[in-house]
Amino acid sequence: MARLKHQWFVPTSRSLRGVRSLTMCLAVNARRTVTETRLLQAAALSPDSG
């Protein structure tokens, strides 16, 4: 298991680096979408927003 996890932090091939990069990009974008949605909902409910 340690060798598998090692590949995440220090990928040994170009394809593994690409997979790691894509995964991180998708995770960050998904989290950003959730956060932005929550902020917009909170702003819409705020009494001083209108």
C-alpha positions in Angstrom: 0.0 0.0 0.0 2.9 2.4 0.8 4.2 2.0 -2.8 0.8 2.8 -4.2 0.5 5.9 -2.1 4.1 6.9 -2.9 3.0 7.2 -6.5 0.6 10.0 -5.6 3.3 12.2 -4.1 6.2 11.2 -6.4 4.8 9.8 -9.6 7.3 7.7 -11.6 5.9 8.3 -15.0 4.5 11.1 -17.1 1.0 9.4 -17.3 0.8 9.1 -13.5 1.7 12.8 -13.2 -1.1 13.6 -15.6 -3.6 11.5 -13.6 -2.6 13.3 -10.4 -2.8 16.7 -12.0 -6.3 15.9 -13.5 -7.6 14.5 -10.2 -6.4 17.5 -8.3 -7.9 19.9 -10.8 -11.3 18.1 -10.7 -11.3 18.1 -6.9 -10.5 21.8 -6.5 -13.1 22.8 -9.1 -15.8 20.6 -7.5 -15.0 22.2 -4.1 -15.0 25.7 -5.6 -18.4 25.1 -7.1 -19.9 24.0 -3.8 -18.4 27.0 -2.0 -19.6 29.5 -4.5 -23.1 28.0 -4.4 -23.2 28.3 -0.7 -21.9 31.9 -0.8 -24.5 32.9 -3.4 -27.3 31.3 -1.3 -26.2 33.1 1.8 -26.0 36.4 0.0 -29.5 35.9 -1.4 -30.9 35.2 2.1 -29.0 38.2 3.6 -31.4 41.0 4.6 -29.1 43.7 3.3 -28.5 42.1 -0.1 -31.5 43.7 -1.8 
